[in-house]
Amino acid sequence: MEFLPATDDSLSECVPEEPLGFTRQLPLIATRFTPPRSPGALQLRDRLLRRLDAATGSALTLVCAPAGFGKTTLLAQWYHHRQQQGDALAWLSMDEDDGPPALFMRYLQAALAPLWQGWSPAFLRQADDGPAADLTLFLAELVNQLHRCPHPLYLIIDDYQNISHPAIHAGLSWLLNHAPAALHLIIGSRCQPTLALGRLQMQDQLVEVDDSELRFNVGEASAYFSAALAPGFSQQEIPRLLALTEGWVAGMKMATLSSAPAHSHPAAGGLNAGSRSIARYLDEVIFAPLPAEVLDFLLQTSVLNRLHPALCDAVTGKTNGEAMLAWIAQRNLFLSALDEGGLWFRYHPLMRDALLSRLQRGGEEDIRRLHERAGGWFAGQQLWAEAIRHALAAGKVGAGHAEVGAQSLAEEGDIDTMVRWIRYLPADLDPSRIDLQINLAWALAHRFRFQDARQLLDALETLAAASGEALAHSSWVKLRVVRAICEAFAENIPQSIAIVEPLLREVPCGDVWVDGLVCNILSYCHLANSRPQQALDVQQRVSGAREASRNLFVGVYRAFVMAQGYLRQGNLVEAERQASRALEAAERQTGARSSSGATLAPILAEIAWEQGETQRIDALLALRLETIDDFCPPDGFSRCYIVLARRARLNARREDAESLLLHAEGLAVQRGWLRALAPLLGRAPQPVAAGRRYLRRRSAALPAAGSGRRCGQKRRGARFSGLKPLPGADGERGSDGGGAAARYAGGRAGALRGVAVRRAPAAAAGPGPVAGECPGAGRGGRRSRAAAGNAPEAAAQPAGRWPGAGVVAAADR
């Protein structure tokens, strides 16, 4: 090739790079004309088969999703299903070597030939001209031939992503725009094909099935695991596993690899051994074929919970973030858009976990450097919550922008990160930074550490009085309303009302976030006193002056109290609308395991129970129980566990139901929540002796200290029911919650004492595990997910010296 100029690529572009460029002399591979063999019995997915039946009335049906979503299996099922009905179908699997148009013509002609006896001999010989064959002429003749075909022909082209030659894409686009009604093309592809689809879409001749439809739902997952007969696998784990995999079919299937008796349930605490199978699958099927530059980009950006082109540039130190994200999105590499504008994306959690595992092999320094770059970019955009999370992961904790950082975390509802971060800041109580410390008291109240929050608030009020400087009006209102929040969550409703009711006259106070706090906690108190209409009326005070961008968490609580108000009035439709809309908006930003989800999901679960949609309950609560324990207010907390217990009883799992109720009762007793305790005791009365027997059985089965597993692990998989429906209004509870608790406490005192005794060793060991966790089972794993990226944090720093520093240290443990 020395006679070709080194700088002239015009001729070399015409030389096929495929090693089988001479394939005209080779036979066609017969196995590519039939669906691939499937391992074991196929699980029929009737809803998707019905969806594909729309292909009978369209020119093109496109099944497009990333690897492992069951595209080929579904198309094979539909192929056999339509064959049994006597339809004429052809199957063609594309291969990476199918580059030359001439080879594609040979395969296309061979696939279609058996479907009709009326092909002209000249047409059947047309593709035999080798490299000289003209694809345009071939397709034009194909259109003429099909025009005479008296019956429908269905051509399934699988693995279309392997087609790379632009002439083939252009030819098929032309064919689709000119083909007669007899031809129906069905394409399966990992990425969006380079075809002109606009005209087909406008003419209603395009059917699209994407990953959102291909994901397993609860029913399909249950059917699959029942058929798979995975040893040691519990059906109660399915909703949690479904949430962890986001319905990814390959992930669900590989989870059975971890369900042998030697392993724990695959859904508990991740996918355990199954995750290794998933990592291997991703390595071999997804990562291995990627260009090195793309894989490097994926690895470096895996520290990010969400991706933006400019953010990716900052993290990687390059300027190709936009092009890389577009390339990855076009090829469906487990990338999901988070906004309509296509600026923010995220990776599938399992792919991100696999990438992080690979990244960690390179050492912690690289990971810290990536987090530091990400934190700097977020700080430059004044996105303080994410800036702080990345700074913590990088070990770069500073006092700069502390006030706005704490406020941003509060507005987002990331309470754990805020408590953990403020612990590292300078220790002195500075009057100029009083808002920062009020935010900490707010966080402690939402962690239900009432005495700690009160001590800090007392210190702040003393400091403000001693400084001689008047607080800003909004800061004064904020200080008082946080006190009201603390008392309300501590079930001191009259005291909370006495504090917050006068503050309503101060709205608007100059800070819309504080306005929201005032209205929300007053509404909450009205609900506690069984006055739902008054709770709803209060919300009208700020409805016209809210700033959604500054009020994510306040907006969540507003939806919480409004949904509770409508629910108690029997208006399930409006209650569901309020809660579901707020939950969807919040979790787009904060993820499924946030305090926002813990606040709203129990209401939606109760509504689902009332509507008889028990599968929705599983999806709402499976992954959120730990955060519900940590953050859900008393009313939602008790209703969550009542619904869970109902579902367990409905499924004849009475021991699970009792485990759920005892766990909830223990937390309610620990926090002094008599109103929450009353319905828990009253919904499922049980003889004291039976409760004691149950506690003895459960105590004998507790895991050893330090095992890292929750004592109530079994309750995670449990679901609900069997008890009477909750009434539309809670008049029987209300302010008489304490009396109701006293009436029921006699019948369950022994059981509750048993719960307290069971937790006594942990309490004696110090302010360690929260109720419901084993001694020594730390909770840092959950908080490390709140920090951006799952990289290890900086080495522990000493707690501060100011009043409340010990509180923060204890909260962090």
FITI-661605 format. One record per residue (C-alpha): x, y, z; residue in three letters. Coordinates in steps of 0.02 Angstrom, whole numbers, plus 50000, padded with zeros to 5 digits. Layout:
N
XYZALA ...
This chain:
813
500005000050000MET 501525011449985GLU 500815019149826PHE 499405027249929LEU 499865044150003PRO 499955043250191ALA 498855058650211THR 497515053250087ASP 496095044150175ASP 494845045250032SER 495245028149962LEU 495555019550127SER 493805024450182GLU 493125013950041CYS 494114998550091VAL 493064988050209PRO 493914985250376GLU 492914969550414GLU 493994953850414PRO 492644944750317LEU 492574956750171GLY 492614941950052PHE 491074933550126THR 490194931849957ARG 491084915149941GLN 490604909750116LEU 488924902050163PRO 487664912050263LEU 487534907150446ILE 485894897750461ALA 485684900650649THR 485464919150618ARG 483774915850535PHE 482974908950693THR 482794916050869PRO 484234911250983PRO 483984896951103ARG 483364902651273SER 483974894751435PRO 482574885551524GLY 480734889151506ALA 480284906451443LEU 479204917151555GLN 477794923851448LEU 477534942551471ARG 475764944251410ASP 475644963151430ARG 477154965551315LEU 476574952551190LEU 474944962151175ARG 475954977951154ARG 476934970251010LEU 475324964850927ASP 475174983050876ALA 476504978750747ALA 475124971450639THR 474514989050602GLY 476154998550590SER 477604999550470ALA 478934999350607LEU 478984992850785THR 480534997750882LEU 481044988451040VAL 482484998651110CYS 483314996551280ALA 485034993551357PRO 485784976251369ALA 484914963951483GLY 483144970751471PHE 482464955351382GLY 482254962451207LYS 482784946651115THR 481784935351231THR 480224945851205LEU 480424946351016LEU 480704927551014ALA 479114924851113GLN 478134935850994TRP 478914926950844TYR 478314909950905HIS 476644917150961HIS 476254924250789ARG 476924908850701GLN 475654898350793GLN 474304909650721GLN 474914906250544GLY 475774922850511ASP 477274924050394ALA 478774929450498LEU 480634930950463ALA 482004932550592TRP 483704940250561LEU 485034942650695SER 486344955550650MET 488184952850685ASP 489654964650707GLU 490374958250542ASP 488844963850443ASP 489664979750383GLY 489614978650192PRO 487894982550117PRO 488114967849997ALA 488184955550141LEU 486674963550223PHE 485724961650058MET 486114943050052ARG 485494940250229TYR 483944950950203LEU 483474941750043GLN 483774924750122ALA 482694929150272ALA 481224935150166LEU 481284921850030ALA 480324908050123PRO 478874919550168LEU 478094920649994TRP 478104910049839GLN 477844924749720GLY 479604931949717TRP 480254934049540SER 481804923649496PRO 482724939449444ALA 482464947049615PHE 483074931449703LEU 484694932349602ARG 484954950949627GLN 485914949549790ALA 487114936849716ASP 488114949949622ASP 489334951549766GLY 490124968349803PRO 489414975249641ALA 487624973149705ALA 486744989849725ASP 485754991549887LEU 484665005449818THR 484144995149667LEU 483874979949776PHE 482704989249895LEU 481754997349752ALA 481434980149676GLU 480954973649849LEU 479604986949861VAL 478934982049690ASN 478914963749737GLN 478034966949904LEU 476724977349816HIS 476064961149740ARG 476144951149903CYS 474364946649957PRO 474724944050143HIS 475714952850282PRO 477564949150303LEU 478404952250471TYR 480284954750471LEU 481144954850641ILE 482914961950642ILE 483744959050810ASP 485354966850875ASP 485154981250754TYR 486484991050850GLN 487784980350760ASN 487394988950595ILE 488635003050570SER 488645006550382HIS 487705022750344PRO 487115015850177ALA 486115002450267ILE 485295015150383HIS 484865026250236ALA 484205011650136GLY 483055005350274LEU 482405023050303SER 481975023950118TRP 481165006650126LEU 480075011450274LEU 479465027150185ASN 479035017750024HIS 478585000150078ALA 476824993850042PRO 475614988650179ALA 476174970550170ALA 477864973850254LEU 477984975850443HIS 479734978550512LEU 480124974850695ILE 481824980450759ILE 482684975850922GLY 484154987050969SER 485174992651118ARG 485265010251050CYS 484155021650950GLN 484385016950766PRO 484955030050642THR 483315029850547LEU 482165043750489ALA 480655040850600LEU 479765057650600GLY 478585053950455ARG 478125036750523LEU 477735044350692GLN 476615057750616MET 475705044350516GLN 475445033150669ASP 476505019950586GLN 477785018650727LEU 477645008250886VAL 479015010651016GLU 479364999351166VAL 480765005651279ASP 481575000851442ASP 480185008851545SER 478994995651477GLU 480244981351475LEU 480634982651661ARG 479944968651769PHE 478454973751873ASN 478054965452039VAL 476914952351961GLY 478184947351828GLU 479594946751954ALA 478564935652070SER 478134924051927ALA 479944923051872TYR 480634918752043PHE 479244906252075SER 479684897551912ALA 481554898851946ALA 481334889952113LEU 482874898852179ALA 483364889752339PRO 483324900652493GLY 482494915052401PHE 481034923252489SER 479574930452393GLN 479524944152523GLN 481174950852455GLU 480474954052281ILE 479904972252302PRO 481564977152379ARG 482534968152243LEU 481424976052111LEU 481814993252179ALA 483684989952189LEU 483774984052009THR 482464996451946GLU 481644981851856GLY 483194977651754TRP 482814960051694VAL 484614953751690ALA 484914960451865GLY 483364951651931MET 483884935351850LYS 485674936051912MET 485034939252088ALA 484534920952093THR 486394916852090LEU 486534924052265SER 485034914952336SER 485894898652378ALA 485704893752563PRO 487494899352599ALA 487054917152558HIS 485844929552631SER 484344935452534HIS 484934944552379PRO 483974960352414ALA 484614963052590ALA 485934976452597GLY 486274975952411GLY 486384960852298LEU 487794952052390ASN 488504937852285ALA 487284942052147GLY 488114958952128SER 489724950152078ARG 488784941651939SER 488064958251886ILE 489774966351891ALA 490464952351783ARG 489024954251661TYR 489294972951649LEU 491174970551628ASP 490984958051486GLU 489444964451396VAL 489474983251426ILE 491204989251475PHE 492354977851375ALA 491784983651201PRO 491895002051247LEU 493285013451183PRO 494565016651320ALA 494125035151324GLU 492295031551357VAL 492655018951494LEU 493835031251577ASP 492475044551571PHE 491215032451650LEU 492425027951789LEU 492865045851835GLN 491075052051832THR 490405037351934SER 490745047652092VAL 489295058852041LEU 487495055752092ASN 486945066251943ARG 487855071851788LEU 487935088151692HIS 489095091451543PRO 490015105651631ALA 490125095751793LEU 490865080951699CYS 492145092651620ASP 492635098951792ALA 492835081351862VAL 493765073751715THR 494815089051675GLY 494295088251492LYS 493055097551382THR 492095083151303ASN 490745080651435GLY 489305085351321GLU 489915074451179ALA 490235059751295MET 488525060651376LEU 487715061751204ALA 488715046651145TRP 488245036551300ILE 486415041551289ALA 486295037351104GLN 486945019851142ARG 485785017151291ASN 487195013651413LEU 486095014251568PHE 485965033151569LEU 484325041451619SER 483835059651591ALA 483295068951747LEU 482535084251665ASP 481585088951509GLU 483005099751445GLY 484205085051437GLY 485525093551545LEU 485525082251697TRP 485725063351693PHE 486105048951808ARG 486815031451789TYR 485835015851834HIS 486275012352017PRO 486954994951982LEU 488065001151841MET 488675015351951ARG 489075003152090ASP 490064992251970ALA 491025007451906LEU 491405013352082LEU 492064996152127SER 493254996851980ARG 493755014752023LEU 494165010152203GLN 495474997852143ARG 496495012752087GLY 496645019752263GLY 495745031952375GLU 496785046952324GLU 496065046952148ASP 494305045852216ILE 494585060052339ARG 495285070852200ARG 493745067752093LEU 492595072152238HIS 493595087952272GLU 493385093452091ARG 491525089752098ALA 491325099352261GLY 492215114352186GLY 491065114452036TRP 489485113252142PHE 490115127152256ALA 490415137952103GLY 488615135052052GLN 488035138752231GLN 487305121252243LEU 487885120052422TRP 487095103752476ALA 488005093752343GLU 489585103952368ALA 489625099052551ILE 489285080652517ARG 490735079852395HIS 491845089752513ALA 491505077152652LEU 491905062752534ALA 493525071452485ALA 494025074952665GLY 494005093652630LYS 492885100652765VAL 492985119352788GLY 491975133052870ALA 491795143452713GLY 489995146852662HIS 489425137252817ALA 487785146552838GLU 487195144752659VAL 487815126852656GLY 486815122052809ALA 485285131052743GLN 485435122052576SER 485545105152663LEU 484035109652769ALA 483025115052618GLU 483435098652532GLU 483065088652689GLY 484775080352701ASP 484755080052889ILE 486095066852916ASP 487385075752810THR 487015092352895MET 487245085353070VAL 488825076253019ARG 489575091352931TRP 489205104553063ILE 490115093553188ARG 491755097653098TYR 491515116653099LEU 492285128853225PRO 491615125753398ALA 491225142953468ASP 489455149553485LEU 489575165253379ASP 488055176853377PRO 488455180953197SER 488185162753150ARG 486615159553248ILE 485625154153094ASP 486865139953067LEU 486565133453242GLN 484675135553229ILE 484765124353076ASN 485685111453180LEU 484305112053312ALA 483035109853171TRP 483985094553111ALA 484075087053285LEU 482195089353306ALA 481915080253141HIS 483045066253204ARG 481875065453356PHE 483285069853476ARG 482135081353572PHE 483135084453730GLN 484695088053630ASP 483755100453521ALA 483015108953674ARG 484725110953754GLN 485425118953598LEU 483915130553579LEU 484085135853762ASP 485915139953733ALA 485515149853577LEU 484155159953664GLU 485345163753807THR 486685168753683LEU 485505180153589ALA 484945188653750ALA 486735190753813ALA 487425197853652SER 486375213553665GLY 486095213253478GLU 484345211053413ALA 484095195953303LEU 483495198453126ALA 481615196553125HIS 481655180953017SER 482985173253131SER 481915176553284TRP 480415168353201VAL 481515153953146LYS 482165151253323LEU 480395150653392ARG 479675139553257VAL 481075126753276VAL 480605125953461ARG 478805122853408ALA 479355109153288ILE 480335100653426CYS 478855100853545GLU 477625095153412ALA 478675080053364PHE 478925076453550ALA 477015075453561GLU 476865091253667ASN 475515097753552ILE 474755111153667PRO 476475118553701GLN 476895118553516SER 475275127453473ILE 475595140453607ALA 477275144253525ILE 476805143753342VAL 475055151153337GLU 475675168953375PRO 477005166753241LEU 475665164953107LEU 475385183653123ARG 477215186153072GLU 476985177452903VAL 477725183152787PRO 479255186352895CYS 480485189652754GLY 481065171652733ASP 479905160252634VAL 480735144752707TRP 480335150452883VAL 478565155052828ASP 478365137252769GLY 478995130252934LEU 477725140553032VAL 476245135352926CYS 476755117152915ASN 476985114253101ILE 475375123353145LEU 474445112553018SER 475275097353094TYR 474645102253267CYS 472875104653201HIS 472945087153127LEU 473535080353295ALA 471985088253371ASN 470845080853237SER 470505097353149ARG 470935093252968PRO 470025108152891GLN 470965120353000GLN 472575111752948ALA 472135114552765LEU 471595132552795ASP 473275137152871VAL 474165132252710GLN 473255145852615GLN 474315158752705ARG 475875155052602VAL 475215146552446SER 475505161752337GLY 477245166352397ALA 478205150152391ARG 479855147852301GLU 479935129652248ALA 481815130052223SER 482065135252405ARG 480745124252480ASN 481005106252432LEU 480875099352608PHE 479625112452667VAL 478605108152512GLY 478685089752558VAL 478005093452732TYR 476675104652659ARG 476125090152548ALA 476205078752701PHE 475025089152807VAL 473855092852662MET 473765074652610ALA 473425069852791GLN 472055082952799GLY 471195076852641TYR 471405058752694LEU 470535061952859ARG 469125070352766GLN 468945054852658GLY 469585063252499ASN 470795049752442LEU 470975056652267VAL 471605073752322GLU 472665066152460ALA 473525054952334GLU 473755069152211ARG 474605080152341GLN 475765066652407ALA 476235058252242SER 476615074552153ARG 477745080552293ALA 478595063652310LEU 478995062552125GLU 479705080152120ALA 480745077852278ALA 481495061052232GLU 482015067052061ARG 483235077852158GLN 483615067952315THR 483385049552269GLY 482245035952334ALA 483015034152507ARG 482865052152564SER 481905059752708SER 480645066152580SER 480195048452530GLY 480115043052712ALA 478875056952748THR 477685054352602LEU 477775035852558ALA 476785029952712PRO 475305040952664ILE 475295034052487LEU 475445016452557ALA 473925019252667GLU 472955026052518ILE 473485010952415ALA 472844999452552TRP 471175008352556GLU 471065006652367GLN 471524988152371GLY 473144990752273GLU 474284980752387THR 475684978852259GLN 475914997652263ARG 476234996352449ILE 477714984952418ASP 478474996952293ALA 478225011952408LEU 478945004852567LEU 480184991052523ALA 481735001952513LEU 481175015752631ARG 480895007152799LEU 482545012452874GLU 482305030752827THR 480495029752886ILE 481135024353056ASP 482335039053057ASP 481295053352988PHE 479425049752973CYS 478335059853093PRO 477295050253222PRO 475655049153125ASP 476445043152964GLY 477595031453060PHE 476195022253149SER 475135021052993ARG 476605014052896CYS 476824999453015TYR 474964996353033ILE 474814994652844VAL 476354983452841LEU 475614972352976ALA 473944971352886ARG 474804965552728ARG 475804952552822ALA 474234945752904ARG 473314945552739LEU 474704934252675ASN 474584923052830ALA 476244929252899ARG 475674932853075ARG 477404932053152GLU 478024945053028ASP 476534955853071ALA 476944954653256GLU 478774958453223SER 478294974153129LEU 477124980253266LEU 478344976553406LEU 479724985753315HIS 478605000953290ALA 478005000253471GLU 479795000053532GLY 480245015753435LEU 478635024353489ALA 479005020453672VAL 480795026453654GLN 480225043053580ARG 478725045353695GLY 477485044853551TRP 475875040053641LEU 474775045353496ARG 475765034153380ALA 475775020253508LEU 473885019953532ALA 473405013753358PRO 474875001553356LEU 474234993653516LEU 472404994753469GLY 472454987453293ARG 473174970553340ALA 472764965553520PRO 473694950153576GLN 473764940853741PRO 475244945953846VAL 475834927953862ALA 475884926053673ALA 476874942153661GLY 478124935753787ARG 478314919253694ARG 478614928853534TYR 479934939753615LEU 480834924453682ARG 480864916653508ARG 481484932753428ARG 482804935753563SER 483524918453536ALA 483684921953350ALA 484564938853365LEU 486224940053271PRO 487824942753368ALA 488374960353412ALA 489364968853277GLY 488664957953139SER 488094973353047GLY 486334966753019ARG 484764974253089ARG 483914964653227CYS 482284967653137GLY 482974961552971GLN 481504950252943LYS 480294964552948ARG 481114972652797ARG 480404959652682GLY 478724959252766ALA 477224967452692ARG 475494970552766PHE 473654967652813SER 472234958252893GLY 471604971553011LEU 470124982952994LYS 470294997552873PRO 470825013952948LEU 469375026152959PRO 469325041152845GLY 469415052752995ALA 470375049553153ASP 469175056653278GLY 469435042053394GLU 471265046953413ARG 471605065553408GLY 472055073853570SER 471435058653666ASP 472925048653604GLY 473655047653778GLY 472035040553849GLY 471915027853710ALA 473695022553743ALA 473325020553928ALA 471815009653891ARG 472794998053779TYR 474414998253877ALA 473754986554010GLY 473484972653884GLY 475214974453808ARG 476284980553952ALA 477214964153964GLY 477624964153780ALA 478224982153785LEU 479294978653936ARG 480044964453837GLY 480444976353695VAL 481284988153818ALA 482264973953898VAL 482834968053727ARG 483514985253689ARG 484274988053861ALA 486024981253819PRO 486184993353674ALA 485595007953781ALA 486805003453919ALA 488235003353795ALA 487955021853760GLY 487115032253625PRO 487485019553489GLY 486235010053382PRO 484495016853360VAL 483075005453414ALA 482854991653289GLY 484724989553256GLU 485924976853329CYS 487244982353453PRO 488764987253356GLY 487834988453192ALA 488335005853137GLY 487305016553022ARG 488705024952930GLY 488295015252772GLY 486675024252752ARG 487475041152783ARG 488905037652666SER 487625036152528ARG 486985053352576ALA 488725060052545ALA 489075061752360ALA 489815045452300GLY 490115030352408ASN 491965034052437ALA 492635032952614PRO 492555049052710GLU 493945059152787ALA 494695053152948ALA 493615057453098ALA 493895074553168GLN 493625079353350PRO 491915085553397ALA 491675103853435GLY 491685111553608ARG 490155122653602TRP 488535117753690PRO 487765104253583GLY 489405097653512ALA 489185081653611GLY 487425080753543VAL 488075081153366VAL 489395068153402ALA 488075056653475ALA 486915059653329ALA 488315055253210ASP 488585038753296ARG 
